[in-house]
Amino acid sequence: MEMRTAFHKRLREIQNDILAMGSMVEKAIMRSIEALKNRDLEMAHRIIAEDQKINEKRFDIEEKCIQLIATQQPMASDLRSIICILNIITELERIGDYAEGIAKIVIMIGDEPPLKPLIDVPRMAEKTASMLHRSLEAFVTCDTETARKVVSEDNEVDALYDQVFRELISFMVEDPKTITRATRLIWVAHNLERSADRVTNICERVVYFVTGKMEEIGASKY
């Protein structure tokens, strides 16, 4: 009984670490778009540098999971939770990489004049960050209903991406001189769309964690 109590205490600590990592990633997403809107190259460089902290957080959580397996003799259901944690932090790290990628695009853009007012791209970022936040809350609270709802919202991000893509293609067709600037904005939107897809993967892990059944809730385009 004492060992089980120790295991669950450690597991709660790891869950708190995941929330902390998720907060870092969520901030990176929003800051990358803020840097894009304001042409803030200093912030972009800071996002790139801070991605290393996200990576280090993942490695720290992995190490804690390994120690938990080695010292606490987890049961089958316990192993399922640890496997889910390892998958979730991998997805979080990749979302962090997408935010870092946007920051690098901001640096590429430099002080170029904006091609168009940024409306749908910030909406994509806000929606993705909201989905991420709620997916991790669903994990900690074992809330499969919220996890499934978050997955359904991925369609909204996809619709915004399609809208951005079509609009930017029209810019390219009308004026070939805009191709480079339009392409960079497409890259930004693509990173956000892929980030939302990663959130759906997290939600699928939440459902597996709670029910023990692996199922594809959202159909990925990739």
C-alpha positions, 0 to 999 in steps of 0.5 A: 500500500505504501508503494502504491501511495508513493507511485501515485504521488510521483505520478501527480508530480509528473502531471504537474510537470506536464502542465508546466511544459504545456504552459511553456509551449502554449506561450511559445505559440502565442509569442511567435504570432505576436512577434510576427504581427509586431516584426519583433525580431528580438522576441523571435530570437528569444523564442528560439533560445527558449525552445531548448528549455522545452526540450530539457523539460521533456527529457526531465519528465522522461527521466522521471518516468524511467525512474518510476518504472524502475523503482515502483513496480508499476501495474499494467494500468500504471504502465499505460499512464506512463506510456501516455505521458511519454507520448504526450510530452513528445507531442508537446515538444513537436508543437514547441518546434513548430512555434520555434519554426514560426519564430525563424520565419519571422526572422526571415521576414525581417522588416518587410512590409506586411503582405496583408493584415493578419486576421485568420493566422492569429485566430488559428494560434488562439484556437490552437493554444486553447485546444492545447490548454484544454487537452492537458486539463482533460488529461489531468482530470481524466475527462474524455468528454472534453478530449473528444470535444477538443478533437472536434474543434480541429476542423475549425483550425483546418477551415482557417488554414484552407482560407488562409491558403486560398487567399495567399495563393490568390495574391501569388496569382495576381502579383508574382512579386508577392510569392516569397512573402505569401509563401512564408505566411503559408508556412506559418499557417501550416505550422499552426495547423500541424500543431492543432493536429498534434493536440488531437493526438494528445486527446487520443492519448487521454482517451486511451489513458482513461478507457484503455482503448486506443482509437483514432478520434480525429482523422488526420490529413497526413 
